[in-house]
Amino acid sequence: MKKSIIIIATISITITTVLLANAYLTDIDNELLTDYNYTEEDLFELFV
């Protein structure tokens, strides 16, 4: 029983971390697009 609770907690933490990281990167993309006038192509070249 304890193992399943630990596994569920670990999965929840992992999902939360991924969602927060995605939101952070999306925020950076939006800031670059709006504040610095980057284009989608500029961002593609910058991050790839």
CORJOSUL-V534106 format. One record per pair of residues at least 4 apart in sequence whose C-alpha atoms are under 6 Angstrom apart, sorted by the first residue. I is the first residue (numbers start at 0). GAP is how many residues later the second one is. D is the distance in Angstrom with one decimal. If there is no record, write none. Layout:
# CORJOSUL-V534106
i: [I:I]
gap: [GAP:GAP]
d: [D:D]
This chain:
# CORJOSUL-V534106
i: [30:31:31:32:32:37:43]
gap: [4:4:6:4:5:4:4]
d: [5.4:5.1:5.7:5.1:4.7:5.8:5.8]
